[in-house]
């Protein structure tokens, strides 16, 4: 999946067949990678047609995927393991990718935190508490019960598995797996009228191929 991101970083459209050949996996696995990456907060556009394929979505990929200092330490430990267990060329390629992730995270950490706080403070509704609670739920993989107002359905109740928080078009959203709809949905934080962090944990999203 990391190699797939590296290919898509050129901002060009790459067909599923091309990606499968370059990564030496099946076309079905490329679709699985896309779903897995989107669950991690890395969004990939699908372009239809004879010249269609996948490309990174610039409008959404400023999303913070929730890395912590502990995650960075784990990646660095993994880098050491890779050097000991892979051939020199594969180890170098893999460790370079890990270095890019770590450097990007550390470089943007302070800037992202400032931008988040400024965005929350500028919102009409005080979202500081719900942001912090949902971030905690994401980090600890807690399910969340929510009640929210929908234009189509009115007041609605759901149990969700929150995956990521992001700011888009002047509003904060949580991307989450919805147990009722059995798929990933976006929920606007300002539309949530009540929520409760549940003790029940979630571990894996159900992926639809």
PyMOL commands that place a pseudoatom at each C-alpha (Angstrom):
pseudoatom trace, name=CA, resn=UNK, resi=1, chain=A, elem=C, hetatm=0, pos=[0.000, 0.000, 0.000]
pseudoatom trace, name=CA, resn=UNK, resi=2, chain=A, elem=C, hetatm=0, pos=[2.878, 2.375, 0.771]
pseudoatom trace, name=CA, resn=UNK, resi=3, chain=A, elem=C, hetatm=0, pos=[4.368, 1.643, -2.641]
pseudoatom trace, name=CA, resn=UNK, resi=4, chain=A, elem=C, hetatm=0, pos=[0.972, 2.348, -4.223]
pseudoatom trace, name=CA, resn=UNK, resi=5, chain=A, elem=C, hetatm=0, pos=[0.893, 5.771, -2.542]
pseudoatom trace, name=CA, resn=UNK, resi=6, chain=A, elem=C, hetatm=0, pos=[4.405, 6.447, -3.811]
pseudoatom trace, name=CA, resn=UNK, resi=7, chain=A, elem=C, hetatm=0, pos=[3.297, 5.736, -7.386]
pseudoatom trace, name=CA, resn=UNK, resi=8, chain=A, elem=C, hetatm=0, pos=[0.193, 7.943, -7.063]
pseudoatom trace, name=CA, resn=UNK, resi=9, chain=A, elem=C, hetatm=0, pos=[2.196, 10.867, -5.670]
pseudoatom trace, name=CA, resn=UNK, resi=10, chain=A, elem=C, hetatm=0, pos=[2.967, 11.981, -9.236]
pseudoatom trace, name=CA, resn=UNK, resi=11, chain=A, elem=C, hetatm=0, pos=[-0.671, 13.263, -9.425]
pseudoatom trace, name=CA, resn=UNK, resi=12, chain=A, elem=C, hetatm=0, pos=[-1.275, 11.328, -12.655]
pseudoatom trace, name=CA, resn=UNK, resi=13, chain=A, elem=C, hetatm=0, pos=[-4.081, 8.839, -13.334]
pseudoatom trace, name=CA, resn=UNK, resi=14, chain=A, elem=C, hetatm=0, pos=[-2.894, 5.240, -13.113]
pseudoatom trace, name=CA, resn=UNK, resi=15, chain=A, elem=C, hetatm=0, pos=[-5.071, 2.375, -14.313]
pseudoatom trace, name=CA, resn=UNK, resi=16, chain=A, elem=C, hetatm=0, pos=[-5.790, -0.529, -11.981]
pseudoatom trace, name=CA, resn=UNK, resi=17, chain=A, elem=C, hetatm=0, pos=[-4.073, -2.852, -14.457]
pseudoatom trace, name=CA, resn=UNK, resi=18, chain=A, elem=C, hetatm=0, pos=[-0.928, -0.693, -14.471]
pseudoatom trace, name=CA, resn=UNK, resi=19, chain=A, elem=C, hetatm=0, pos=[-0.821, -0.544, -10.664]
pseudoatom trace, name=CA, resn=UNK, resi=20, chain=A, elem=C, hetatm=0, pos=[-1.306, -4.308, -10.429]
pseudoatom trace, name=CA, resn=UNK, resi=21, chain=A, elem=C, hetatm=0, pos=[1.587, -4.940, -12.828]
pseudoatom trace, name=CA, resn=UNK, resi=22, chain=A, elem=C, hetatm=0, pos=[3.938, -2.511, -11.080]
pseudoatom trace, name=CA, resn=UNK, resi=23, chain=A, elem=C, hetatm=0, pos=[3.130, -3.844, -7.608]
pseudoatom trace, name=CA, resn=UNK, resi=24, chain=A, elem=C, hetatm=0, pos=[3.027, -7.474, -8.794]
pseudoatom trace, name=CA, resn=UNK, resi=25, chain=A, elem=C, hetatm=0, pos=[-0.400, -8.173, -7.269]
pseudoatom trace, name=CA, resn=UNK, resi=26, chain=A, elem=C, hetatm=0, pos=[-3.870, -8.885, -8.672]
pseudoatom trace, name=CA, resn=UNK, resi=27, chain=A, elem=C, hetatm=0, pos=[-6.246, -6.129, -9.808]
pseudoatom trace, name=CA, resn=UNK, resi=28, chain=A, elem=C, hetatm=0, pos=[-8.597, -7.230, -7.037]
pseudoatom trace, name=CA, resn=UNK, resi=29, chain=A, elem=C, hetatm=0, pos=[-5.838, -6.544, -4.494]
pseudoatom trace, name=CA, resn=UNK, resi=30, chain=A, elem=C, hetatm=0, pos=[-5.415, -2.999, -5.873]
pseudoatom trace, name=CA, resn=UNK, resi=31, chain=A, elem=C, hetatm=0, pos=[-9.085, -2.372, -5.040]
pseudoatom trace, name=CA, resn=UNK, resi=32, chain=A, elem=C, hetatm=0, pos=[-8.515, -3.794, -1.558]
pseudoatom trace, name=CA, resn=UNK, resi=33, chain=A, elem=C, hetatm=0, pos=[-5.533, -1.453, -1.106]
pseudoatom trace, name=CA, resn=UNK, resi=34, chain=A, elem=C, hetatm=0, pos=[-7.705, 1.519, -2.129]
pseudoatom trace, name=CA, resn=UNK, resi=35, chain=A, elem=C, hetatm=0, pos=[-10.336, 0.639, 0.486]
pseudoatom trace, name=CA, resn=UNK, resi=36, chain=A, elem=C, hetatm=0, pos=[-7.722, 0.076, 3.168]
pseudoatom trace, name=CA, resn=UNK, resi=37, chain=A, elem=C, hetatm=0, pos=[-6.030, 3.402, 2.435]
pseudoatom trace, name=CA, resn=UNK, resi=38, chain=A, elem=C, hetatm=0, pos=[-9.321, 5.302, 2.529]
pseudoatom trace, name=CA, resn=UNK, resi=39, chain=A, elem=C, hetatm=0, pos=[-10.122, 3.749, 5.900]
pseudoatom trace, name=CA, resn=UNK, resi=40, chain=A, elem=C, hetatm=0, pos=[-6.781, 5.154, 7.059]
pseudoatom trace, name=CA, resn=UNK, resi=41, chain=A, elem=C, hetatm=0, pos=[-7.714, 8.626, 5.802]
pseudoatom trace, name=CA, resn=UNK, resi=42, chain=A, elem=C, hetatm=0, pos=[-5.830, 8.615, 2.496]
pseudoatom trace, name=CA, resn=UNK, resi=43, chain=A, elem=C, hetatm=0, pos=[-8.418, 9.269, -0.185]
pseudoatom trace, name=CA, resn=UNK, resi=44, chain=A, elem=C, hetatm=0, pos=[-8.061, 8.101, -3.780]
pseudoatom trace, name=CA, resn=UNK, resi=45, chain=A, elem=C, hetatm=0, pos=[-10.232, 9.284, -6.654]
pseudoatom trace, name=CA, resn=UNK, resi=46, chain=A, elem=C, hetatm=0, pos=[-11.597, 6.848, -9.231]
pseudoatom trace, name=CA, resn=UNK, resi=47, chain=A, elem=C, hetatm=0, pos=[-11.809, 8.148, -12.790]
pseudoatom trace, name=CA, resn=UNK, resi=48, chain=A, elem=C, hetatm=0, pos=[-14.017, 6.182, -15.194]
pseudoatom trace, name=CA, resn=UNK, resi=49, chain=A, elem=C, hetatm=0, pos=[-13.552, 5.741, -18.920]
pseudoatom trace, name=CA, resn=UNK, resi=50, chain=A, elem=C, hetatm=0, pos=[-10.978, 4.349, -21.302]
pseudoatom trace, name=CA, resn=UNK, resi=51, chain=A, elem=C, hetatm=0, pos=[-8.257, 6.483, -19.725]
pseudoatom trace, name=CA, resn=UNK, resi=52, chain=A, elem=C, hetatm=0, pos=[-9.590, 6.068, -16.186]
pseudoatom trace, name=CA, resn=UNK, resi=53, chain=A, elem=C, hetatm=0, pos=[-7.918, 4.808, -13.065]
pseudoatom trace, name=CA, resn=UNK, resi=54, chain=A, elem=C, hetatm=0, pos=[-6.833, 6.020, -9.619]
pseudoatom trace, name=CA, resn=UNK, resi=55, chain=A, elem=C, hetatm=0, pos=[-5.222, 9.246, -8.456]
pseudoatom trace, name=CA, resn=UNK, resi=56, chain=A, elem=C, hetatm=0, pos=[-4.739, 10.901, -5.077]
pseudoatom trace, name=CA, resn=UNK, resi=57, chain=A, elem=C, hetatm=0, pos=[-7.506, 13.329, -4.058]
pseudoatom trace, name=CA, resn=UNK, resi=58, chain=A, elem=C, hetatm=0, pos=[-5.759, 16.641, -3.335]
pseudoatom trace, name=CA, resn=UNK, resi=59, chain=A, elem=C, hetatm=0, pos=[-8.915, 18.151, -1.813]
pseudoatom trace, name=CA, resn=UNK, resi=60, chain=A, elem=C, hetatm=0, pos=[-9.031, 15.570, 0.984]
pseudoatom trace, name=CA, resn=UNK, resi=61, chain=A, elem=C, hetatm=0, pos=[-5.494, 14.366, 1.575]
pseudoatom trace, name=CA, resn=UNK, resi=62, chain=A, elem=C, hetatm=0, pos=[-4.550, 17.059, 4.055]
pseudoatom trace, name=CA, resn=UNK, resi=63, chain=A, elem=C, hetatm=0, pos=[-6.244, 14.737, 6.557]
pseudoatom trace, name=CA, resn=UNK, resi=64, chain=A, elem=C, hetatm=0, pos=[-4.365, 13.862, 9.735]
pseudoatom trace, name=CA, resn=UNK, resi=65, chain=A, elem=C, hetatm=0, pos=[-4.355, 10.060, 9.892]
pseudoatom trace, name=CA, resn=UNK, resi=66, chain=A, elem=C, hetatm=0, pos=[-3.792, 10.085, 13.638]
pseudoatom trace, name=CA, resn=UNK, resi=67, chain=A, elem=C, hetatm=0, pos=[-0.117, 9.119, 13.916]
pseudoatom trace, name=CA, resn=UNK, resi=68, chain=A, elem=C, hetatm=0, pos=[1.344, 9.489, 17.407]
pseudoatom trace, name=CA, resn=UNK, resi=69, chain=A, elem=C, hetatm=0, pos=[4.913, 9.606, 18.694]
pseudoatom trace, name=CA, resn=UNK, resi=70, chain=A, elem=C, hetatm=0, pos=[4.404, 5.989, 19.737]
pseudoatom trace, name=CA, resn=UNK, resi=71, chain=A, elem=C, hetatm=0, pos=[3.509, 5.119, 16.128]
pseudoatom trace, name=CA, resn=UNK, resi=72, chain=A, elem=C, hetatm=0, pos=[6.663, 6.863, 14.914]
pseudoatom trace, name=CA, resn=UNK, resi=73, chain=A, elem=C, hetatm=0, pos=[8.783, 4.865, 17.379]
pseudoatom trace, name=CA, resn=UNK, resi=74, chain=A, elem=C, hetatm=0, pos=[7.117, 1.656, 16.177]
pseudoatom trace, name=CA, resn=UNK, resi=75, chain=A, elem=C, hetatm=0, pos=[7.877, 2.561, 12.555]
pseudoatom trace, name=CA, resn=UNK, resi=76, chain=A, elem=C, hetatm=0, pos=[11.503, 3.193, 13.421]
pseudoatom trace, name=CA, resn=UNK, resi=77, chain=A, elem=C, hetatm=0, pos=[11.708, -0.200, 15.126]
pseudoatom trace, name=CA, resn=UNK, resi=78, chain=A, elem=C, hetatm=0, pos=[10.114, -1.769, 12.057]
pseudoatom trace, name=CA, resn=UNK, resi=79, chain=A, elem=C, hetatm=0, pos=[12.753, -0.076, 9.913]
pseudoatom trace, name=CA, resn=UNK, resi=80, chain=A, elem=C, hetatm=0, pos=[15.457, -1.877, 11.880]
pseudoatom trace, name=CA, resn=UNK, resi=81, chain=A, elem=C, hetatm=0, pos=[13.670, -5.211, 11.485]
pseudoatom trace, name=CA, resn=UNK, resi=82, chain=A, elem=C, hetatm=0, pos=[13.334, -4.689, 7.729]
pseudoatom trace, name=CA, resn=UNK, resi=83, chain=A, elem=C, hetatm=0, pos=[17.048, -4.122, 7.349]
pseudoatom trace, name=CA, resn=UNK, resi=84, chain=A, elem=C, hetatm=0, pos=[17.746, -7.422, 9.074]
pseudoatom trace, name=CA, resn=UNK, resi=85, chain=A, elem=C, hetatm=0, pos=[15.159, -9.535, 7.251]
pseudoatom trace, name=CA, resn=UNK, resi=86, chain=A, elem=C, hetatm=0, pos=[14.929, -8.223, 3.683]
pseudoatom trace, name=CA, resn=UNK, resi=87, chain=A, elem=C, hetatm=0, pos=[17.318, -8.147, 0.769]
pseudoatom trace, name=CA, resn=UNK, resi=88, chain=A, elem=C, hetatm=0, pos=[19.358, -4.952, 0.604]
pseudoatom trace, name=CA, resn=UNK, resi=89, chain=A, elem=C, hetatm=0, pos=[17.377, -3.393, -2.277]
pseudoatom trace, name=CA, resn=UNK, resi=90, chain=A, elem=C, hetatm=0, pos=[13.963, -4.143, -0.737]
pseudoatom trace, name=CA, resn=UNK, resi=91, chain=A, elem=C, hetatm=0, pos=[15.122, -3.022, 2.695]
pseudoatom trace, name=CA, resn=UNK, resi=92, chain=A, elem=C, hetatm=0, pos=[16.401, 0.275, 1.321]
pseudoatom trace, name=CA, resn=UNK, resi=93, chain=A, elem=C, hetatm=0, pos=[13.176, 0.926, -0.599]
pseudoatom trace, name=CA, resn=UNK, resi=94, chain=A, elem=C, hetatm=0, pos=[10.995, 0.123, 2.426]
pseudoatom trace, name=CA, resn=UNK, resi=95, chain=A, elem=C, hetatm=0, pos=[13.051, 2.105, 4.927]
pseudoatom trace, name=CA, resn=UNK, resi=96, chain=A, elem=C, hetatm=0, pos=[13.046, 5.129, 2.600]
pseudoatom trace, name=CA, resn=UNK, resi=97, chain=A, elem=C, hetatm=0, pos=[9.239, 5.073, 2.600]
pseudoatom trace, name=CA, resn=UNK, resi=98, chain=A, elem=C, hetatm=0, pos=[9.170, 4.871, 6.403]
pseudoatom trace, name=CA, resn=UNK, resi=99, chain=A, elem=C, hetatm=0, pos=[11.602, 7.801, 6.613]
pseudoatom trace, name=CA, resn=UNK, resi=100, chain=A, elem=C, hetatm=0, pos=[9.296, 9.889, 4.403]
pseudoatom trace, name=CA, resn=UNK, resi=101, chain=A, elem=C, hetatm=0, pos=[6.314, 9.152, 6.661]
pseudoatom trace, name=CA, resn=UNK, resi=102, chain=A, elem=C, hetatm=0, pos=[8.239, 10.036, 9.827]
pseudoatom trace, name=CA, resn=UNK, resi=103, chain=A, elem=C, hetatm=0, pos=[9.731, 13.241, 8.397]
pseudoatom trace, name=CA, resn=UNK, resi=104, chain=A, elem=C, hetatm=0, pos=[6.401, 14.463, 7.037]
pseudoatom trace, name=CA, resn=UNK, resi=105, chain=A, elem=C, hetatm=0, pos=[4.700, 13.781, 10.367]
pseudoatom trace, name=CA, resn=UNK, resi=106, chain=A, elem=C, hetatm=0, pos=[7.296, 15.564, 12.478]
pseudoatom trace, name=CA, resn=UNK, resi=107, chain=A, elem=C, hetatm=0, pos=[7.556, 18.501, 10.068]
pseudoatom trace, name=CA, resn=UNK, resi=108, chain=A, elem=C, hetatm=0, pos=[3.819, 19.196, 9.974]
pseudoatom trace, name=CA, resn=UNK, resi=109, chain=A, elem=C, hetatm=0, pos=[2.878, 18.272, 13.545]
pseudoatom trace, name=CA, resn=UNK, resi=110, chain=A, elem=C, hetatm=0, pos=[2.930, 21.764, 15.055]
pseudoatom trace, name=CA, resn=UNK, resi=111, chain=A, elem=C, hetatm=0, pos=[1.389, 23.404, 11.980]
pseudoatom trace, name=CA, resn=UNK, resi=112, chain=A, elem=C, hetatm=0, pos=[-1.480, 20.903, 11.882]
pseudoatom trace, name=CA, resn=UNK, resi=113, chain=A, elem=C, hetatm=0, pos=[-2.268, 21.344, 15.579]
pseudoatom trace, name=CA, resn=UNK, resi=114, chain=A, elem=C, hetatm=0, pos=[-2.390, 25.133, 15.209]
pseudoatom trace, name=CA, resn=UNK, resi=115, chain=A, elem=C, hetatm=0, pos=[-4.615, 24.921, 12.139]
pseudoatom trace, name=CA, resn=UNK, resi=116, chain=A, elem=C, hetatm=0, pos=[-7.011, 22.536, 13.881]
pseudoatom trace, name=CA, resn=UNK, resi=117, chain=A, elem=C, hetatm=0, pos=[-7.373, 24.799, 16.904]
pseudoatom trace, name=CA, resn=UNK, resi=118, chain=A, elem=C, hetatm=0, pos=[-7.892, 27.866, 14.725]
pseudoatom trace, name=CA, resn=UNK, resi=119, chain=A, elem=C, hetatm=0, pos=[-10.487, 26.043, 12.637]
pseudoatom trace, name=CA, resn=UNK, resi=120, chain=A, elem=C, hetatm=0, pos=[-12.385, 24.892, 15.721]
pseudoatom trace, name=CA, resn=UNK, resi=121, chain=A, elem=C, hetatm=0, pos=[-12.336, 28.349, 17.275]
pseudoatom trace, name=CA, resn=UNK, resi=122, chain=A, elem=C, hetatm=0, pos=[-13.639, 29.956, 14.082]
pseudoatom trace, name=CA, resn=UNK, resi=123, chain=A, elem=C, hetatm=0, pos=[-16.611, 27.578, 13.815]
pseudoatom trace, name=CA, resn=UNK, resi=124, chain=A, elem=C, hetatm=0, pos=[-19.988, 28.923, 14.906]
pseudoatom trace, name=CA, resn=UNK, resi=125, chain=A, elem=C, hetatm=0, pos=[-20.447, 25.974, 17.254]
pseudoatom trace, name=CA, resn=UNK, resi=126, chain=A, elem=C, hetatm=0, pos=[-17.846, 25.149, 19.903]
pseudoatom trace, name=CA, resn=UNK, resi=127, chain=A, elem=C, hetatm=0, pos=[-16.490, 21.796, 18.702]
pseudoatom trace, name=CA, resn=UNK, resi=128, chain=A, elem=C, hetatm=0, pos=[-13.415, 21.595, 20.920]
pseudoatom trace, name=CA, resn=UNK, resi=129, chain=A, elem=C, hetatm=0, pos=[-14.827, 18.939, 23.253]
pseudoatom trace, name=CA, resn=UNK, resi=130, chain=A, elem=C, hetatm=0, pos=[-16.359, 16.725, 20.549]
pseudoatom trace, name=CA, resn=UNK, resi=131, chain=A, elem=C, hetatm=0, pos=[-13.134, 16.975, 18.516]
pseudoatom trace, name=CA, resn=UNK, resi=132, chain=A, elem=C, hetatm=0, pos=[-11.017, 15.865, 21.483]
pseudoatom trace, name=CA, resn=UNK, resi=133, chain=A, elem=C, hetatm=0, pos=[-13.471, 13.094, 22.440]
pseudoatom trace, name=CA, resn=UNK, resi=134, chain=A, elem=C, hetatm=0, pos=[-13.648, 11.728, 18.894]
pseudoatom trace, name=CA, resn=UNK, resi=135, chain=A, elem=C, hetatm=0, pos=[-9.863, 11.917, 18.523]
pseudoatom trace, name=CA, resn=UNK, resi=136, chain=A, elem=C, hetatm=0, pos=[-9.560, 9.863, 21.726]
pseudoatom trace, name=CA, resn=UNK, resi=137, chain=A, elem=C, hetatm=0, pos=[-12.129, 7.366, 20.405]
pseudoatom trace, name=CA, resn=UNK, resi=138, chain=A, elem=C, hetatm=0, pos=[-10.141, 7.007, 17.176]
pseudoatom trace, name=CA, resn=UNK, resi=139, chain=A, elem=C, hetatm=0, pos=[-6.854, 6.468, 18.992]
pseudoatom trace, name=CA, resn=UNK, resi=140, chain=A, elem=C, hetatm=0, pos=[-8.364, 3.880, 21.353]
pseudoatom trace, name=CA, resn=UNK, resi=141, chain=A, elem=C, hetatm=0, pos=[-10.737, 2.324, 18.763]
pseudoatom trace, name=CA, resn=UNK, resi=142, chain=A, elem=C, hetatm=0, pos=[-13.923, 2.949, 20.774]
pseudoatom trace, name=CA, resn=UNK, resi=143, chain=A, elem=C, hetatm=0, pos=[-17.322, 2.733, 19.123]
pseudoatom trace, name=CA, resn=UNK, resi=144, chain=A, elem=C, hetatm=0, pos=[-19.431, 5.901, 19.431]
pseudoatom trace, name=CA, resn=UNK, resi=145, chain=A, elem=C, hetatm=0, pos=[-23.200, 6.279, 19.718]
pseudoatom trace, name=CA, resn=UNK, resi=146, chain=A, elem=C, hetatm=0, pos=[-24.392, 9.450, 17.996]
pseudoatom trace, name=CA, resn=UNK, resi=147, chain=A, elem=C, hetatm=0, pos=[-27.622, 11.330, 17.413]
pseudoatom trace, name=CA, resn=UNK, resi=148, chain=A, elem=C, hetatm=0, pos=[-27.582, 13.849, 14.579]
pseudoatom trace, name=CA, resn=UNK, resi=149, chain=A, elem=C, hetatm=0, pos=[-29.837, 15.917, 12.361]
pseudoatom trace, name=CA, resn=UNK, resi=150, chain=A, elem=C, hetatm=0, pos=[-30.091, 14.807, 8.745]
pseudoatom trace, name=CA, resn=UNK, resi=151, chain=A, elem=C, hetatm=0, pos=[-31.695, 16.891, 5.998]
pseudoatom trace, name=CA, resn=UNK, resi=152, chain=A, elem=C, hetatm=0, pos=[-33.313, 13.801, 4.500]
pseudoatom trace, name=CA, resn=UNK, resi=153, chain=A, elem=C, hetatm=0, pos=[-34.117, 11.754, 7.614]
pseudoatom trace, name=CA, resn=UNK, resi=154, chain=A, elem=C, hetatm=0, pos=[-34.456, 14.308, 10.422]
pseudoatom trace, name=CA, resn=UNK, resi=155, chain=A, elem=C, hetatm=0, pos=[-33.174, 13.156, 13.802]
pseudoatom trace, name=CA, resn=UNK, resi=156, chain=A, elem=C, hetatm=0, pos=[-31.154, 9.959, 13.361]
pseudoatom trace, name=CA, resn=UNK, resi=157, chain=A, elem=C, hetatm=0, pos=[-29.365, 7.553, 15.714]
pseudoatom trace, name=CA, resn=UNK, resi=158, chain=A, elem=C, hetatm=0, pos=[-26.322, 5.508, 14.777]
pseudoatom trace, name=CA, resn=UNK, resi=159, chain=A, elem=C, hetatm=0, pos=[-23.414, 3.533, 16.221]
pseudoatom trace, name=CA, resn=UNK, resi=160, chain=A, elem=C, hetatm=0, pos=[-20.214, 4.335, 14.358]
pseudoatom trace, name=CA, resn=UNK, resi=161, chain=A, elem=C, hetatm=0, pos=[-16.550, 3.304, 14.295]
pseudoatom trace, name=CA, resn=UNK, resi=162, chain=A, elem=C, hetatm=0, pos=[-14.750, 6.665, 13.894]
pseudoatom trace, name=CA, resn=UNK, resi=163, chain=A, elem=C, hetatm=0, pos=[-11.769, 6.486, 11.525]
pseudoatom trace, name=CA, resn=UNK, resi=164, chain=A, elem=C, hetatm=0, pos=[-10.627, 10.070, 11.004]
pseudoatom trace, name=CA, resn=UNK, resi=165, chain=A, elem=C, hetatm=0, pos=[-11.428, 13.737, 11.577]
pseudoatom trace, name=CA, resn=UNK, resi=166, chain=A, elem=C, hetatm=0, pos=[-10.940, 16.290, 8.832]
pseudoatom trace, name=CA, resn=UNK, resi=167, chain=A, elem=C, hetatm=0, pos=[-11.758, 19.880, 7.952]
pseudoatom trace, name=CA, resn=UNK, resi=168, chain=A, elem=C, hetatm=0, pos=[-13.421, 20.484, 4.587]
pseudoatom trace, name=CA, resn=UNK, resi=169, chain=A, elem=C, hetatm=0, pos=[-15.264, 23.527, 3.177]
pseudoatom trace, name=CA, resn=UNK, resi=170, chain=A, elem=C, hetatm=0, pos=[-15.323, 25.366, 6.528]
pseudoatom trace, name=CA, resn=UNK, resi=171, chain=A, elem=C, hetatm=0, pos=[-16.750, 22.422, 8.475]
pseudoatom trace, name=CA, resn=UNK, resi=172, chain=A, elem=C, hetatm=0, pos=[-15.403, 19.542, 10.567]
pseudoatom trace, name=CA, resn=UNK, resi=173, chain=A, elem=C, hetatm=0, pos=[-16.371, 15.963, 9.689]
pseudoatom trace, name=CA, resn=UNK, resi=174, chain=A, elem=C, hetatm=0, pos=[-15.719, 12.491, 11.055]
pseudoatom trace, name=CA, resn=UNK, resi=175, chain=A, elem=C, hetatm=0, pos=[-15.252, 9.654, 8.574]
pseudoatom trace, name=CA, resn=UNK, resi=176, chain=A, elem=C, hetatm=0, pos=[-16.623, 6.512, 10.199]
pseudoatom trace, name=CA, resn=UNK, resi=177, chain=A, elem=C, hetatm=0, pos=[-17.946, 3.037, 9.550]
pseudoatom trace, name=CA, resn=UNK, resi=178, chain=A, elem=C, hetatm=0, pos=[-21.709, 3.110, 10.150]
pseudoatom trace, name=CA, resn=UNK, resi=179, chain=A, elem=C, hetatm=0, pos=[-23.082, -0.130, 11.617]
pseudoatom trace, name=CA, resn=UNK, resi=180, chain=A, elem=C, hetatm=0, pos=[-26.598, 0.557, 10.299]
pseudoatom trace, name=CA, resn=UNK, resi=181, chain=A, elem=C, hetatm=0, pos=[-25.529, 1.258, 6.708]
pseudoatom trace, name=CA, resn=UNK, resi=182, chain=A, elem=C, hetatm=0, pos=[-22.598, -1.187, 6.821]
pseudoatom trace, name=CA, resn=UNK, resi=183, chain=A, elem=C, hetatm=0, pos=[-20.296, 1.232, 5.016]
pseudoatom trace, name=CA, resn=UNK, resi=184, chain=A, elem=C, hetatm=0, pos=[-18.049, 4.263, 5.486]
pseudoatom trace, name=CA, resn=UNK, resi=185, chain=A, elem=C, hetatm=0, pos=[-20.032, 7.483, 5.945]
pseudoatom trace, name=CA, resn=UNK, resi=186, chain=A, elem=C, hetatm=0, pos=[-19.156, 11.124, 6.663]
pseudoatom trace, name=CA, resn=UNK, resi=187, chain=A, elem=C, hetatm=0, pos=[-20.803, 12.874, 9.625]
pseudoatom trace, name=CA, resn=UNK, resi=188, chain=A, elem=C, hetatm=0, pos=[-20.674, 16.632, 10.124]
pseudoatom trace, name=CA, resn=UNK, resi=189, chain=A, elem=C, hetatm=0, pos=[-19.647, 17.367, 13.710]
pseudoatom trace, name=CA, resn=UNK, resi=190, chain=A, elem=C, hetatm=0, pos=[-21.884, 20.420, 14.019]
pseudoatom trace, name=CA, resn=UNK, resi=191, chain=A, elem=C, hetatm=0, pos=[-24.886, 18.235, 13.057]
pseudoatom trace, name=CA, resn=UNK, resi=192, chain=A, elem=C, hetatm=0, pos=[-24.274, 15.821, 15.947]
pseudoatom trace, name=CA, resn=UNK, resi=193, chain=A, elem=C, hetatm=0, pos=[-26.682, 16.756, 18.740]
pseudoatom trace, name=CA, resn=UNK, resi=194, chain=A, elem=C, hetatm=0, pos=[-25.652, 14.044, 21.223]
pseudoatom trace, name=CA, resn=UNK, resi=195, chain=A, elem=C, hetatm=0, pos=[-22.904, 11.449, 21.430]
pseudoatom trace, name=CA, resn=UNK, resi=196, chain=A, elem=C, hetatm=0, pos=[-21.529, 8.884, 23.851]
pseudoatom trace, name=CA, resn=UNK, resi=197, chain=A, elem=C, hetatm=0, pos=[-18.155, 7.162, 23.680]
pseudoatom trace, name=CA, resn=UNK, resi=198, chain=A, elem=C, hetatm=0, pos=[-18.852, 3.460, 24.194]
pseudoatom trace, name=CA, resn=UNK, resi=199, chain=A, elem=C, hetatm=0, pos=[-16.621, 0.997, 26.003]
pseudoatom trace, name=CA, resn=UNK, resi=200, chain=A, elem=C, hetatm=0, pos=[-17.048, -1.499, 23.166]
pseudoatom trace, name=CA, resn=UNK, resi=201, chain=A, elem=C, hetatm=0, pos=[-14.040, -1.614, 20.820]
pseudoatom trace, name=CA, resn=UNK, resi=202, chain=A, elem=C, hetatm=0, pos=[-13.862, -2.051, 17.068]
pseudoatom trace, name=CA, resn=UNK, resi=203, chain=A, elem=C, hetatm=0, pos=[-10.937, -3.711, 15.355]
pseudoatom trace, name=CA, resn=UNK, resi=204, chain=A, elem=C, hetatm=0, pos=[-11.486, -3.995, 11.609]
pseudoatom trace, name=CA, resn=UNK, resi=205, chain=A, elem=C, hetatm=0, pos=[-13.747, -2.322, 9.084]
pseudoatom trace, name=CA, resn=UNK, resi=206, chain=A, elem=C, hetatm=0, pos=[-15.748, -4.528, 6.767]
pseudoatom trace, name=CA, resn=UNK, resi=207, chain=A, elem=C, hetatm=0, pos=[-14.431, -3.998, 3.268]
pseudoatom trace, name=CA, resn=UNK, resi=208, chain=A, elem=C, hetatm=0, pos=[-16.727, -4.219, 0.264]
pseudoatom trace, name=CA, resn=UNK, resi=209, chain=A, elem=C, hetatm=0, pos=[-15.081, -5.262, -2.984]
for i in range(1, 209): cmd.bond("trace and resi %d" % i, "trace and resi %d" % (i + 1))
show_as sticks, trace
zoom trace
